[in-house]
Amino acid sequence: LSEGKDYQWFHRPSLGLHFYGIRSDHTVLKDAALRKALSLAIDRRTLAQQVLEGQFEPARSILPPGMPAHQNLEELLSHDMTAARKHMDQALKDNMGTARQIEIVSASQSAFARKELDYVRNRWQQLGLQVDIKFIADWGEFKRYIKSDAVQIYRYVWIADMPDPDNFLSPLFASDSPVNFTGFRNDQIDQMLVEARGIVDPVQRAEMYQKIEERILQTCPIIPLFYLSIDRVYQSEVQGIKISALGATEMPLHRVWLKGQSHQ
């Protein structure tokens, strides 16, 4: 909370993640070594602080802060160009036909999106890759494209409907999920997700989702970039503001009142 003479600015993390989804069953990107190289090449701290001017917190996990089972997995999401180049060399060794050209598709053409995409493209070009950016402004067309076999890497945001780790991990990674656009398939992960839903003890349940998250990140079907935040500005006389991590629509308006007026 920041206050000025005539305004109040509220800033808090939300239960949202901005990431790049990788179509891991695509012929170009099916090698986990290549996907790891792409992830390691990105310095999330520089991206968040310098490119995006400190507006967001760099991601260190799939599950955002405030979500049960949130953990710091910075070792899996670190920036290391030396390791990135080694993984890239391994991918080329494993498959001499590994493509040197990849495509990122984005639904946004904003200045914010372009700065981010330019930064990522620059990092991946340092691995010897040509990176093409495709913009599809129409949301329906964008959704059809990322469901198709043509998509390689897509720019996306996931925001939880409720503060439960299953609301993140099952939709994005369960084999039968209609919004699993990465093509991620893992029978063991599917079974673990089913088991996790049935665990009543909150500590044991969180531990299971943490194991699931770690195993998913080890194969890099997505590249988490940063956690989303909620920023709201209100006039100084507005009191009782409680910003929800689920967004403005979940803010308890019955607690809001205006200074100088009676309230209960």
C-alpha positions as CSV (number, residue, x, y, z in Angstrom):
1,L,0.0,0.0,0.0
2,S,1.3,3.4,-1.0
3,E,-0.5,6.6,-0.1
4,G,-0.5,10.1,-1.7
5,K,-2.5,13.2,-1.0
6,D,-5.4,12.1,-3.2
7,Y,-4.9,8.5,-3.9
8,Q,-4.0,5.0,-2.5
9,W,-2.1,2.5,-4.5
10,F,-2.5,-1.2,-3.6
11,H,0.0,-3.8,-4.9
12,R,-0.1,-7.5,-4.1
13,P,0.9,-10.8,-5.7
14,S,-1.9,-12.7,-7.4
15,L,-2.4,-16.4,-8.0
16,G,-1.3,-16.0,-11.6
17,L,1.7,-17.1,-13.7
18,H,3.0,-15.8,-17.0
19,F,4.8,-18.5,-18.9
20,Y,5.8,-19.9,-22.3
21,G,4.2,-23.2,-23.1
22,I,6.3,-25.6,-25.2
23,R,4.7,-28.1,-27.4
24,S,6.9,-30.9,-26.1
25,D,5.6,-33.5,-28.6
26,H,6.5,-31.3,-31.6
27,T,9.3,-32.7,-33.7
28,V,11.3,-29.5,-33.2
29,L,11.0,-29.4,-29.4
30,K,10.5,-33.0,-28.3
31,D,14.1,-33.2,-27.0
32,A,14.1,-32.3,-23.2
33,A,17.7,-31.1,-23.5
34,L,16.7,-28.4,-26.0
35,R,13.8,-27.3,-23.8
36,K,16.1,-27.0,-20.8
37,A,18.5,-24.9,-22.9
38,L,15.7,-22.5,-23.7
39,S,14.8,-22.2,-20.0
40,L,18.4,-21.8,-18.7
41,A,19.1,-19.1,-21.3
42,I,16.6,-16.7,-19.8
43,D,17.6,-14.5,-16.9
44,R,14.2,-14.0,-15.2
45,R,15.6,-11.4,-12.8
46,T,16.9,-9.2,-15.5
47,L,13.7,-9.7,-17.5
48,A,11.5,-8.6,-14.6
49,Q,13.7,-5.8,-13.2
50,Q,15.2,-4.2,-16.3
51,V,13.0,-5.1,-19.3
52,L,9.7,-5.0,-17.4
53,E,10.8,-2.2,-15.0
54,G,10.2,-4.1,-11.8
55,Q,6.5,-4.5,-12.3
56,F,6.5,-8.3,-11.7
57,E,8.4,-10.8,-9.5
58,P,10.5,-13.3,-11.4
59,A,9.1,-16.8,-11.3
60,R,10.9,-19.5,-9.2
61,S,8.2,-22.1,-9.6
62,I,5.0,-23.0,-11.3
63,L,2.8,-22.5,-8.3
64,P,2.8,-18.8,-7.3
65,P,3.4,-17.3,-3.9
66,G,0.3,-17.5,-1.7
67,M,-0.7,-20.8,-3.2
68,P,-0.5,-23.8,-0.8
69,A,2.5,-26.0,-1.7
70,H,4.4,-23.0,-3.2
71,Q,8.2,-23.6,-3.1
72,N,11.3,-22.0,-4.4
73,L,12.7,-24.1,-7.2
74,E,15.3,-21.6,-8.4
75,E,17.8,-24.3,-9.1
76,L,15.5,-25.7,-11.8
77,L,14.8,-22.2,-13.1
78,S,18.2,-20.6,-12.8
79,H,20.0,-18.6,-15.5
80,D,23.1,-20.3,-16.8
81,M,24.2,-19.7,-20.3
82,T,27.1,-22.2,-20.0
83,A,24.7,-24.9,-19.0
84,A,22.3,-23.8,-21.7
85,R,24.9,-24.2,-24.4
86,K,25.8,-27.6,-23.1
87,H,22.2,-28.7,-23.3
88,M,21.9,-27.2,-26.7
89,D,25.0,-29.2,-27.8
90,Q,23.5,-32.3,-26.3
91,A,20.3,-31.8,-28.2
92,L,22.3,-31.4,-31.5
93,K,24.3,-34.6,-30.6
94,D,21.2,-36.6,-29.8
95,N,19.5,-35.5,-33.0
96,M,21.7,-34.1,-35.8
97,G,18.5,-32.9,-37.5
98,T,17.5,-30.6,-34.6
99,A,15.9,-27.6,-36.1
100,R,17.7,-24.2,-35.6
101,Q,14.5,-22.2,-36.1
102,I,11.6,-21.9,-33.6
103,E,8.4,-19.8,-33.4
104,I,6.8,-18.1,-30.5
105,V,3.1,-17.1,-30.9
106,S,1.6,-14.3,-28.8
107,A,-2.0,-13.0,-28.6
108,S,-0.7,-9.6,-27.5
109,Q,1.2,-7.0,-29.6
110,S,1.6,-4.5,-26.8
111,A,4.8,-2.6,-26.1
112,F,5.1,-4.7,-22.9
113,A,4.8,-8.0,-24.9
114,R,7.2,-6.8,-27.6
115,K,9.9,-5.8,-25.1
116,E,9.6,-9.2,-23.4
117,L,9.7,-11.1,-26.7
118,D,12.6,-9.2,-28.0
119,Y,14.6,-10.0,-24.8
120,V,13.7,-13.7,-25.1
121,R,14.5,-13.8,-28.8
122,N,17.9,-12.2,-28.1
123,R,18.7,-14.8,-25.4
124,W,17.8,-17.7,-27.7
125,Q,19.7,-16.3,-30.6
126,Q,22.8,-16.6,-28.4
127,L,22.2,-20.4,-28.6
128,G,22.3,-20.3,-32.3
129,L,18.6,-20.3,-32.9
130,Q,16.5,-18.2,-35.2
131,V,13.4,-17.1,-33.4
132,D,10.3,-16.0,-35.3
133,I,7.5,-14.1,-33.5
134,K,3.9,-14.7,-34.7
135,F,1.1,-12.4,-33.5
136,I,-2.5,-13.5,-33.5
137,A,-4.6,-10.8,-32.0
138,D,-8.0,-12.6,-32.3
139,W,-8.3,-14.6,-29.1
140,G,-10.5,-17.3,-30.8
141,E,-8.0,-17.8,-33.6
142,F,-5.1,-17.8,-31.1
143,K,-6.8,-20.6,-29.1
144,R,-7.3,-22.6,-32.2
145,Y,-3.7,-22.1,-33.2
146,I,-2.2,-23.3,-29.9
147,K,-4.5,-26.4,-30.0
148,S,-3.2,-27.2,-33.5
149,D,-0.1,-29.3,-34.5
150,A,1.5,-26.1,-35.9
151,V,2.2,-24.4,-32.6
152,Q,5.7,-24.7,-31.1
153,I,5.9,-22.2,-28.2
154,Y,3.1,-20.0,-27.0
155,R,2.9,-17.0,-24.6
156,Y,0.3,-17.6,-22.0
157,V,-1.1,-16.7,-18.6
158,W,-2.8,-19.0,-16.0
159,I,-4.7,-17.5,-13.1
160,A,-6.2,-19.8,-10.4
161,D,-9.9,-19.9,-9.8
162,M,-9.3,-20.9,-6.2
163,P,-6.2,-21.1,-4.0
164,D,-5.5,-24.8,-4.5
165,P,-2.5,-26.2,-6.3
166,D,-4.7,-28.7,-8.2
167,N,-6.3,-25.7,-9.9
168,F,-2.9,-25.1,-11.5
169,L,-1.3,-28.4,-12.1
170,S,-4.2,-30.5,-13.2
171,P,-5.5,-28.2,-16.0
172,L,-2.0,-27.5,-17.3
173,F,-0.5,-30.9,-17.2
174,A,-3.0,-33.7,-16.8
175,S,-3.1,-35.8,-20.0
176,D,-6.9,-35.5,-20.3
177,S,-7.1,-31.8,-19.6
178,P,-8.7,-29.8,-22.5
179,V,-6.4,-26.9,-21.7
180,N,-3.1,-28.9,-21.7
181,F,-1.8,-27.2,-24.8
182,T,1.8,-28.3,-24.3
183,G,1.0,-32.0,-25.2
184,F,2.6,-33.0,-21.9
185,R,1.9,-36.7,-21.2
186,N,3.1,-38.6,-18.2
187,D,1.2,-41.6,-16.7
188,Q,3.0,-41.3,-13.4
189,I,2.1,-37.6,-13.1
190,D,-1.5,-38.4,-13.9
191,Q,-1.6,-41.0,-11.2
192,M,0.0,-38.6,-8.7
193,L,-2.5,-35.9,-9.5
194,V,-5.4,-38.3,-8.8
195,E,-3.8,-39.4,-5.5
196,A,-3.1,-35.8,-4.4
197,R,-6.8,-34.9,-4.8
198,G,-7.7,-37.6,-2.3
199,I,-5.2,-36.6,0.4
200,V,-7.0,-34.9,3.4
201,D,-4.0,-33.9,5.5
202,P,-2.9,-30.5,4.3
203,V,0.8,-31.1,4.9
204,Q,0.9,-34.4,3.1
205,R,-1.2,-32.9,0.3
206,A,1.2,-30.0,-0.2
207,E,4.2,-32.4,-0.2
208,M,2.6,-34.4,-3.0
209,Y,1.9,-31.4,-5.1
210,Q,5.5,-30.2,-4.5
211,K,6.8,-33.5,-5.8
212,I,4.5,-33.3,-8.8
213,E,5.7,-29.8,-9.6
214,E,9.4,-30.7,-9.4
215,R,9.0,-33.7,-11.7
216,I,7.1,-31.6,-14.2
217,L,9.8,-28.9,-14.3
218,Q,12.6,-31.4,-14.7
219,T,11.4,-31.9,-18.3
220,C,10.5,-28.2,-19.0
221,P,7.1,-28.5,-20.7
222,I,6.7,-24.8,-19.8
223,I,9.1,-21.9,-19.0
224,P,7.7,-19.9,-16.0
225,L,8.7,-16.3,-16.4
226,F,7.1,-14.2,-13.7
227,Y,4.2,-14.1,-11.2
228,L,1.4,-11.7,-11.9
229,S,0.4,-9.0,-9.5
230,I,-2.7,-6.9,-8.8
231,D,-2.4,-3.2,-8.8
232,R,-5.3,-0.9,-7.9
233,V,-5.6,2.8,-7.3
234,Y,-8.4,4.4,-5.2
235,Q,-9.2,7.8,-4.0
236,S,-7.9,8.6,-0.5
237,E,-11.4,8.6,1.1
238,V,-12.1,5.0,0.1
239,Q,-11.5,2.8,3.1
240,G,-11.6,-0.9,4.0
241,I,-10.0,-2.0,0.8
242,K,-8.8,-5.7,0.9
243,I,-7.3,-6.8,-2.4
244,S,-7.8,-10.5,-3.1
245,A,-5.1,-12.6,-4.7
246,L,-7.9,-14.0,-7.0
247,G,-8.4,-10.5,-8.5
248,A,-10.6,-7.5,-8.2
249,T,-13.8,-9.5,-8.7
250,E,-13.2,-11.3,-5.4
251,M,-12.7,-8.1,-3.4
252,P,-15.1,-8.0,-0.4
253,L,-17.1,-4.8,-1.3
254,H,-19.3,-5.1,1.7
255,R,-16.3,-3.9,3.8
256,V,-15.6,-0.8,1.7
257,W,-16.7,2.6,3.0
258,L,-16.0,6.2,2.4
259,K,-14.3,8.4,5.0
260,G,-16.6,11.0,6.4
261,Q,-19.7,8.7,6.1
262,S,-21.1,6.5,8.8
263,H,-20.4,2.8,8.3
264,Q,-21.0,-0.4,10.2
